Amino acid sequence: MAAAQGRLSDGTGGMDDGNEEGREGGRADPPPFRAAVDALRTARLRPQIEVEPTPAPRRLAPYAYALEATVVDGDQDLADGRLVLLHDPAGHDAWRGTFRLVTLVRAELEQEMAVDPLLPEVCWSWLTGALQARGLTYGEPSGTVTRASSHHFGGLSERPPSSQIEIRASWTPREGLGGVPDTAAHMAAWCDLLAQVAGLPPAGPGDASVVTLPQRRGPQSH
């Protein structure tokens, strides 16, 4: 697989409505949110995954923090994604908690892989499996797996057909001591998902049972 064209500016259920921290009225961040963000910032990641902060959505929750990630092999991008941490101290009925994680992950893939009828179920299982492999408890998962194909005509007819897989998902992490979820572990699981979508081999012996799609398309350059 290869990273989808362009940065993640097309939105993920409102994820593109940016501001720096997504705070209401400039209020100071509550301690549980600060702790959760600090854990995201200090999470240890695979060396192939480059992460940087990005403007967070403004209207989804009183407090929000967002990261963008790219899976890189040398000067080649294999997949990319965005992870947003939302926090509402008053709680949210749909979340059944005070925190919510929202993500968009995407990559390009070969045409024969795009028509596999089991591909959406497999991609969704990568997310749930990554969370379970880290021993994480979560609730209210929801999302979509989308396949899109492009065919080029006229002046673009020389371009080969292309296909893209896109995973949009959200889930409620279990809150621990002080009402703070283990966001570092959720970040690690999310990076496991990115690695699988990118077609990277398992990170270690404990991940040997993970099955990834073969990387057949030549990855795009930065």
N, C-alpha and C positions, 0 to 999 in steps of 0.2 A: 504494500500500500504506500501511497505518498500523501503528503499533506495537501489539503484542499487549497484552492487558489485564494490568496488574500488573507488578511488578518480577520479576526472574529468580530467584524463590525456589523454583521447582519442581524444580530439579536438572538436571544434565546428566551422567548417568553417575556420580553421586556428587559433582557439583560443588556441591551445596547444603550439604554437611557442613562448616560454616564454622569457621575460626579466623583469627586475624590474619595469620599468615605460614605456617602449616602445618609448623612445624619439629618435629623429634623431640627431646624431652628438653631443649628450650631451647638447643641448640647454636648457636654462631655460624654465620652463613651462609658457605658456601665462596665464595672470590673469584669463580669463574665465574658462580655464581648471582647474586651481588651485581651484577656487571657487566651481566648479562642483564636484571635488574630495573631497574637505572638507565637502560638504553637504552629500555625500555618507558615509563618515566616521562617521558623527555625527547623522545619521538617527536613530530614535527610532524604535526598532523592537520588535516583540513578543518574550517573554522569551524562547520559544521552538526553536527559530531559532538562530543558532550559525554561526557567520560570521567571516571570516579572510581574509586578503589580500592574493593574489596569483600572481605569475608572469603573466604579461600581454603579449598579442601577439605583435610581433615586426613589422610585415609587413603590417598590415591592415590600419594603420593611423600614422601620425607623433607623436601623443601622445595617450597613452592608460593607463587605470587603470583597474584592475580586482579584483573581490572578489569571494570567494567560500562560500557557505552556506550549512548547514546541518540542517534538521528539526529533533529535538531530543525529545524523550519522555523518561525521566529517562536515562537509559544507552542504549536505542534503537534508531537507525536511521530510520526515516520514509521516507525521500526523500532527495535529494541533488541537487545542482545547481551551476551554475557559471554566473556571470553578468560582462560584460566588457563594459566600457565607452570608446568610441573612439572620437578623436577630430582632425579635420583638419582645421586650421584657414583659409585656402584658400577656404574652401567649397568643397563639393563633389557632382557631378551631380546626382549620384544614390541616395544619401541620401536626396538631396534637403535641405541641412543645413550644419552646421559645426560640429554637434555632432551626434553620433549614439550609441544606446544601443544594445548589442548583448547578447543573453542568451542561456544557455542549462539547462534544468530541467529534471530530470528523477526519476523514482521509479519503483519498482516491483509491480505486481498486479496479482490477481487470474485469472486462465485460462478462466472462464466464462465471466469475465469482459473484457479480452483481445479480445474476439471474437465479442463483441458488435459492430455492424456496425456503430453506432453513436459515438463511443468513440473518434475518431480523431476530429470530429467537436465540441464535448463537450469540449475537452481539449483546442482547439484553442479559444473557447469562454471564457474559464477561463482567458486567457491572456487579450483579448480585454475587457472583462467585468471588470477585476481588474483595468485596466487603466481608463476606463470610470467611475467606481465607485469612483475613487479618483478625478474626474473632470479634468483629464489630456487631453491635446490636443497633438496629435502626427500625424506623417505622414509616408508614404511609408512603412507600415508594411509588413513583409514577413516571411515565416517560413515553417517548416514541423513538422508533428506529426507522429512518427514512433512507430509501435508495433513490438516487436521481441519476439519469443518464442524459448526456448531451451529444447531439449529432450536428455537424457543421455543414453549412451550405454556402454557395456562392463564393465570395472571396475567401471564405474560411474553410472551403471544402477539403483542402489538403490536410487539415488537422484530423487526427484520428478520433473516433468516438471516445468519450470519457464517462466514467461512472464514479459516484461518490456515495459513501456511507456517512450518515450523520446520526449521532445518538444524543438526544436531549432527555435529561432526567433530573429528578429531584427526590430527596429523601430527608427524613428527620433523624438526625443523630441522637443517640441516647445521651442524656446529660449526666455527668458524674458529680464529683464533689464540688460544691459551690455553684451548681447549675451549669458547669462548663463541660461541653462534649470533648472527646479526644480528637480534636481536629487534625492533629499531626498524623494519627493513624488513618483517618479518613482521606487525608491528602495522599498518603502512601498508597492506599487502595485505588484512589483515582489515577495515580501515576501508573499503577499496575494495569489499569484499563487502557490508558494511553499507549503503554508499551505493547499490549496485545493488539490493539487496533493498528499500530505501526508495524506489526510483524516481527518485533524483537524477540530474541530467544528468552527463556526464563531467566530471572535475575540470579537465582541460586538453586542449590539442590532441593530445597523445600518446595520449589515451584515447578518441579520436573513434570508434574501431571497436567500442567496448563497447556492447552492446545491453542495455537494461534494460526491465523490464516497465513499462507505463504506470501512473502513479498515478491510479487512478480513484475509489477510496473516499476520502471526506473524512477526513483524518487526525484522530486524537483529540487533545484538549487535555490538558495536564499535569494 
